[in-house]
């Protein structure tokens, strides 16, 4: 076995041991967030920008929950990334923690660029 193969195998084993070797189950509302992402992009930009091409990365990242504005509830936060022409965007969807349902409570879109 060459040094490169040994190094690659060592890295793969390290990654598996760090994650416990188990893949996390997707969030129950991940598909809903991915389906809503294109509509949020269309709401934010004009048709001329969309004509240049828009792409939403289907990877849904689950972030730590946040406290609801009222009461004692919490919201699950799901994040996706999108790209239009020369701009990248971060999209977040906030879902109420109600078992068996995907109640969308909020959404945000922020351009990931430095305006200064």
Order of alpha helices (4+ residues) and beta strands (2+ residues): alpha-alpha-alpha-beta-beta-beta-beta-beta
